[in-house]
Each structure stands twice: as C-alpha cells, then as structure tokens.
Amino acid sequence: MDSNDEDLDESSTRLQKWYSSLCFSSLTFAWLSPLLKLGKSKEQLEPEDLDNFPLPSSCEAEVVWNSFDKHWSSSKEKKSLSKCLFKAYGVDFAFAGLLKFLHDCCQFVGPFVLRALIQFLRDQHASFSYGMLLTLAVTLSQTVMTISLRHYNFKCNLTGLRMRTAIVLAIHKKSLALHMSEKQRLTSGKVVNLETVDAQRIQDLPNFVHALWFSFIQIIISLYFLWGQLGISCLGGVAVIVLSLPLNHMIAYRMGKLQKEVMTARDERVEMTNEVLKSIKGIKVQAWENSFQSRIIKLRENELQRLKKCTYLALVFDNYSSIV
C-alpha cells in the first residue's frame, strides 16, 4: 500500500469519527456544553461570549428571510401567510410532528410492559431472558421518549423563531415602503405591536398546531388501554370532557375579546409614547411634561386593568382544565 492510500484511509477514518461525534453532539445537545460550562464559571454571560459559538448558517437572518421571501414573491395568486410559512419552514415542522408521534407511542409502552413485568414476577416458570427483554424494552422506550420529546421541543422552538424572524423582517420592510397616506392610517404603535406581540404569538404557534392532532391520538390510545382495564366505566371521564366543552368555548371566547381590548389599549399607549418622544423638544419648551406623563400613566393603567382581567380568566381556565 502506497502513501496515497494510507492518507486516504486516514482521512476516511477521521471523517467517520467526526461524523459520529457530530451525530452524538446533535442527538444529546452536547454542542451546548461549552456554553453551560462558561456560564457556570462566570457570574454573568456577556454578549461577547456568544462569539465562541457561531450561529448555524440555517439560522442566520438573511437565510431565514430568503427562504420566506422566495415563496412570498413567487406566489401569483392571493398571497397567504400560512402557506408561505409552511412552504418555507414546513420540513422542520413536519419532522417535529413525527418526533411527537414517536414520543406518544413510546409513552404508552411503559404501562403495557409494566403489566407484563408484573405477570412475569408472578409466574415462577417464566424464563429469565423474557424478563430481561421486558426490562430492555422499558429502558429503550424511555430513552427514545426522552430524546424525541427534547428534539420535538427544540424543533418547534427553532421553527417558531424562524417564523418570527421572517415576519418581523417582512413587517419592517413593508413599513419602510409604505406611502405617506398609508403611514397615517397604520400608526407606529400598531407596527410595534405587530413586530412584538403578534410575531411572538406566531412563534408559539407550532406547539399549539401539533396539539390539535396529538391530543386526539393520546385520547384514543388512553381510551383503548382504559377500556381493557375498566371496561365501560372509562367512558365517564369522556362524558365529563364532552360536557365541559361548551364552558371551555365560552371562556375562550371571552379571553379572545379581552385580548383584543388589551391590544387596543396597548396600541394607544405605544402611539402616545412615540408621539411624546418625537415631540420631546416642544414638550420641554412648553413645560408639558407632567401633563403628558399623566396621560401616558392613565393609558398604562387602562392597559393593565384589561391585562389583569385577561390573566385572571386565563388562570381560572387553566385551573378548571386541570380539574377536568
């Protein structure tokens, strides 16, 4: 074997080791360990510390925006934000759903195998290998369930962050290209709320969208196992859930109205604050600081009152849902 073949084999071995370490790092989130160690050794992390952990190219703002703008610009019919977001970031979103499905399947392996283990312990003639196989099944199912759930949350949060980044950039670019007549109609307060509150809601969307389908799967599989253990008695819990749906709808409808009131009050407060900042020289010359300060405080108190009502109702809804 000549030197070229030896160099080729050595390069291939290094490549395999690098690929194995990369897969292990991605699977266990080991790539985050240096940052955690650095945070442990310091009282507080600084922005400069993130320079040692470069941002992946797929998460750069330019790449995220290009993925969204390509589908948004190529849409010839009536533009749909949901369709463009799904086309741009739907692969990671669908992969997250696959991970959640795998997690839910493994979640029900534990009770099933636990029942078999109890029967194994009661049977004096059962083989030792069968017991080891059941123990291995529980271990593997719990391991797969943990890893899939963590990667599901990571994929959902990453997809939501990309969606939020694309929407904030789109709103910012659109606000800069508006005509003067349109700028008078679309106030700066509304633009700020679109870039902060509404964009944040879309960032939280992937988890809620997946909940629409995996909730039904969890209910169906749970009913299957409960029916095998309790029989028709398990339908009592289903009846309670069905009867509580009208009340859930009423509470959700009220929360939606309160959210709109909060957004309206927030728009007024942000708009007033922006106007004060723009006219700060004139306000100082005329000594109107106290007058405008009282107006902003009044608007803020109005916003807080609506926000408190919405928060209290959300707490009642969460407690009611946990009881049901």
C-alpha positions as MATLAB code, in Angstrom:
seq = 'MDSNDEDLDESSTRLQKWYSSLCFSSLTFAWLSPLLKLGKSKEQLEPEDLDNFPLPSSCEAEVVWNSFDKHWSSSKEKKSLSKCLFKAYGVDFAFAGLLKFLHDCCQFVGPFVLRALIQFLRDQHASFSYGMLLTLAVTLSQTVMTISLRHYNFKCNLTGLRMRTAIVLAIHKKSLALHMSEKQRLTSGKVVNLETVDAQRIQDLPNFVHALWFSFIQIIISLYFLWGQLGISCLGGVAVIVLSLPLNHMIAYRMGKLQKEVMTARDERVEMTNEVLKSIKGIKVQAWENSFQSRIIKLRENELQRLKKCTYLALVFDNYSSIV';
ca = [
       0.000    0.000    0.000;
       1.456    3.330   -1.048;
       1.413    6.598    0.905;
      -1.594    7.968   -1.022;
      -3.751    5.011    0.003;
      -2.654    5.395    3.618;
      -3.524    9.110    3.596;
      -6.897    8.289    2.056;
      -7.676    5.685    4.712;
      -6.582    8.063    7.475;
      -8.777   10.849    6.075;
     -11.717    8.453    5.803;
     -11.240    7.361    9.422;
     -11.113   10.957   10.618;
     -14.222   11.771    8.627;
     -16.111    8.859   10.174;
     -15.040    9.880   13.680;
     -16.043   13.487   13.014;
     -19.422   12.418   11.650;
     -20.048   10.115   14.632;
     -19.145   12.858   17.116;
     -21.355   15.324   15.221;
     -24.345   12.965   15.316;
     -23.806   12.284   19.030;
     -23.475   16.010   19.734;
     -26.691   16.793   17.857;
     -28.548   13.909   19.473;
     -27.612   14.788   23.058;
     -27.249   18.586   22.641;
     -23.608   18.223   23.689;
     -22.740   21.214   21.495;
     -24.270   23.394   24.212;
     -21.977   22.059   26.963;
     -19.150   24.621   26.456;
     -21.613   27.476   26.856;
     -23.070   25.915   30.005;
     -19.590   25.412   31.464;
     -18.705   29.006   30.667;
     -21.899   30.221   32.308;
     -21.099   28.184   35.398;
     -17.606   29.647   35.679;
     -18.812   33.265   35.365;
     -21.359   35.250   37.300;
     -22.996   36.519   34.134;
     -22.567   35.786   30.440;
     -21.662   38.664   28.173;
     -22.694   39.165   24.532;
     -19.067   38.642   23.533;
     -19.185   35.104   24.936;
     -21.565   34.081   22.160;
     -18.868   34.776   19.580;
     -17.276   31.480   20.574;
     -20.451   29.675   19.500;
     -21.096   30.734   15.901;
     -24.661   30.807   14.668;
     -25.513   27.994   12.209;
     -25.967   29.223    8.669;
     -29.566   27.955    8.607;
     -30.417   30.306   11.487;
     -28.928   33.464   10.031;
     -31.447   36.246    9.416;
     -30.547   36.504    5.738;
     -31.049   32.787    5.130;
     -34.322   32.748    7.059;
     -35.607   35.770    5.159;
     -34.586   34.380    1.757;
     -36.487   31.151    2.452;
     -39.640   33.104    3.234;
     -39.271   35.780    0.545;
     -38.738   33.172   -2.185;
     -42.186   31.663   -1.608;
     -43.841   35.004   -0.838;
     -42.588   36.620   -4.029;
     -43.362   33.607   -6.223;
     -46.992   33.454   -5.081;
     -49.018   34.696   -8.065;
     -52.498   34.226   -6.632;
     -53.771   35.805   -3.436;
     -50.876   35.704   -1.002;
     -51.356   33.523    2.065;
     -49.038   33.966    5.029;
     -49.750   30.494    6.418;
     -48.971   28.794    3.088;
     -45.718   30.702    2.656;
     -44.606   29.901    6.193;
     -45.408   26.224    5.718;
     -43.553   26.052    2.402;
     -40.528   27.815    3.874;
     -40.300   26.023    7.230;
     -42.693   23.091    6.851;
     -39.987   20.412    6.728;
     -38.790   21.043   10.281;
     -42.396   21.486   11.391;
     -43.396   18.096    9.935;
     -40.292   16.426   11.390;
     -41.212   17.796   14.813;
     -44.654   16.201   14.416;
     -43.012   12.859   13.610;
     -40.915   13.124   16.767;
     -44.015   13.892   18.824;
     -45.820   10.884   17.369;
     -42.831    8.701   18.280;
     -42.849   10.122   21.808;
     -46.557    9.423   22.269;
     -46.161    5.855   21.049;
     -43.291    5.226   23.476;
     -45.257    6.885   26.265;
     -47.775    4.052   26.226;
     -45.160    1.317   26.026;
     -44.296    1.762   29.708;
     -47.715    0.824   31.179;
     -48.078   -2.027   28.712;
     -44.666   -3.506   29.545;
     -45.129   -2.847   33.265;
     -48.226   -5.041   33.225;
     -46.208   -7.761   31.508;
     -43.464   -7.389   34.134;
     -45.954   -7.856   36.957;
     -47.228  -11.018   35.297;
     -43.625  -12.148   34.807;
     -42.840  -11.734   38.504;
     -45.913  -13.725   39.448;
     -45.019  -16.578   37.119;
     -42.386  -18.805   38.720;
     -41.785  -20.700   35.491;
     -41.135  -17.634   33.321;
     -37.749  -17.514   31.616;
     -35.092  -15.067   32.736;
     -34.451  -13.934   29.158;
     -38.081  -12.857   28.820;
     -37.754  -10.660   31.905;
     -34.554   -9.126   30.560;
     -36.303   -8.455   27.262;
     -39.112   -6.600   29.042;
     -36.613   -4.581   31.062;
     -34.733   -3.689   27.893;
     -37.991   -2.650   26.227;
     -38.821   -0.266   29.088;
     -35.311    1.215   29.039;
     -35.298    1.749   25.289;
     -38.808    3.201   25.226;
     -37.993    5.689   27.986;
     -34.745    6.681   26.269;
     -36.405    7.175   22.890;
     -39.296    9.026   24.523;
     -36.962   11.456   26.304;
     -34.787   12.156   23.261;
     -37.736   12.561   20.880;
     -39.559   14.933   23.242;
     -36.495   17.143   23.697;
     -35.866   17.316   19.964;
     -39.561   17.951   19.344;
     -39.479   20.976   21.643;
     -36.218   22.143   20.071;
     -37.579   21.816   16.520;
     -40.820   23.604   17.418;
     -38.991   26.466   19.119;
     -36.491   26.729   16.269;
     -39.259   26.738   13.654;
     -41.221   29.318   15.624;
     -38.156   31.528   15.972;
     -37.522   31.389   12.227;
     -41.155   32.256   11.529;
     -40.987   35.183   13.942;
     -37.765   36.443   12.377;
     -39.236   36.309    8.872;
     -42.431   38.092    9.936;
     -40.584   40.855   11.810;
     -38.377   41.461    8.776;
     -41.409   41.462    6.464;
     -43.261   43.978    8.656;
     -40.186   46.183    8.910;
     -39.563   46.159    5.153;
     -43.245   46.834    4.453;
     -43.409   49.739    6.922;
     -40.432   51.397    5.220;
     -42.067   51.098    1.779;
     -45.482   52.471    2.771;
     -46.910   55.603    1.144;
     -47.442   58.643    3.342;
     -51.227   58.200    3.261;
     -50.855   54.577    4.399;
     -48.429   55.583    7.156;
     -51.088   57.902    8.599;
     -53.526   55.010    8.753;
     -51.029   52.479   10.120;
     -49.647   54.103   13.251;
     -46.244   53.337   14.698;
     -47.902   51.818   17.745;
     -49.596   49.184   15.596;
     -46.340   48.433   13.809;
     -44.522   47.947   17.114;
     -47.252   45.620   18.380;
     -47.160   43.634   15.143;
     -43.402   43.162   15.480;
     -43.529   42.238   19.170;
     -46.817   40.779   20.381;
     -48.288   39.324   17.174;
     -44.951   37.984   15.936;
     -44.424   36.342   19.333;
     -47.833   34.651   19.060;
     -46.815   33.168   15.724;
     -43.569   31.962   17.283;
     -45.643   29.984   19.816;
     -47.860   28.577   17.050;
     -46.021   25.311   16.169;
     -46.640   23.742   19.585;
     -50.340   24.630   19.520;
     -50.828   23.387   15.944;
     -49.326   19.996   16.780;
     -51.573   19.801   19.834;
     -54.592   19.699   17.511;
     -53.746   16.206   16.298;
     -51.692   14.556   19.053;
     -54.387   15.322   21.643;
     -56.839   13.099   19.763;
     -54.236   10.345   19.418;
     -53.494   10.450   23.143;
     -57.203   10.304   23.978;
     -57.834    7.373   21.632;
     -54.871    5.314   22.874;
     -55.705    6.125   26.503;
     -59.300    5.000   25.993;
     -58.076    1.786   24.416;
     -55.947    0.883   27.440;
     -58.556    2.087   29.932;
     -61.257    0.063   28.211;
     -59.113   -3.050   28.637;
     -58.740   -2.365   32.375;
     -62.009   -0.687   33.403;
     -64.451   -1.526   30.665;
     -67.357    0.809   30.036;
     -66.587    2.746   33.234;
     -63.824    4.655   31.431;
     -66.467    6.498   29.389;
     -67.372    8.525   32.497;
     -64.265   10.657   32.053;
     -65.043   11.136   28.373;
     -68.553   12.326   29.298;
     -67.096   14.929   31.653;
     -64.795   16.215   28.901;
     -67.640   16.436   26.383;
     -69.944   18.238   28.830;
     -67.218   20.758   29.661;
     -66.712   21.781   26.007;
     -69.440   24.494   25.983;
     -67.961   26.135   29.077;
     -64.479   25.960   27.548;
     -65.841   27.658   24.436;
     -67.403   30.459   26.486;
     -64.198   31.080   28.422;
     -62.070   31.025   25.261;
     -64.452   33.452   23.539;
     -64.265   35.833   26.481;
     -60.480   35.575   26.566;
     -60.364   36.440   22.866;
     -62.404   39.608   23.445;
     -60.183   40.611   26.358;
     -57.090   40.050   24.235;
     -58.461   42.438   21.608;
     -59.141   45.047   24.294;
     -55.583   44.634   25.606;
     -54.167   45.087   22.112;
     -56.253   48.210   21.530;
     -55.162   49.748   24.828;
     -51.541   48.832   24.086;
     -51.731   50.483   20.660;
     -52.982   53.704   22.224;
     -50.273   53.702   24.876;
     -47.428   52.943   22.448;
     -48.690   55.555   19.987;
     -48.842   58.221   22.692;
     -45.339   57.305   23.896;
     -43.942   57.546   20.380;
     -45.605   60.917   19.821;
     -44.112   62.224   23.064;
     -40.631   61.038   22.065;
     -40.947   62.641   18.643;
     -42.093   65.971   20.123;
     -39.911   65.933   23.216;
     -38.283   69.316   22.402;
     -41.610   71.110   22.098;
     -42.909   69.456   25.261;
     -39.823   70.575   27.175;
     -40.111   74.148   25.883;
     -43.804   74.367   26.823;
     -43.259   72.571   30.174;
     -45.912   69.963   29.345;
     -44.010   67.036   30.887;
     -46.436   66.445   33.747;
     -49.485   66.662   31.500;
     -48.208   64.087   29.022;
     -46.832   61.925   31.794;
     -50.245   61.731   33.438;
     -51.850   60.844   30.088;
     -49.359   58.020   29.476;
     -49.814   56.721   33.033;
     -53.596   56.761   32.570;
     -53.290   54.793   29.333;
     -50.930   52.347   31.016;
     -53.350   51.833   33.913;
     -56.147   51.207   31.435;
     -53.990   48.602   29.688;
     -53.056   46.956   32.995;
     -56.699   46.666   34.054;
     -57.580   44.786   30.879;
     -54.445   42.696   31.152;
     -55.308   41.723   34.731;
     -58.792   40.592   33.673;
     -57.300   38.514   30.876;
     -54.697   36.983   33.217;
     -57.248   36.142   35.917;
     -59.511   34.491   33.360;
     -56.567   32.526   31.970;
     -55.717   31.287   35.489;
     -59.315   30.226   36.062;
     -59.333   28.427   32.725;
     -56.058   26.608   33.494;
     -57.248   25.524   36.934;
     -60.576   24.404   35.526;
     -58.852   22.425   32.778;
     -56.559   20.689   35.284;
     -59.542   19.718   37.439;
     -61.496   18.365   34.479;
];
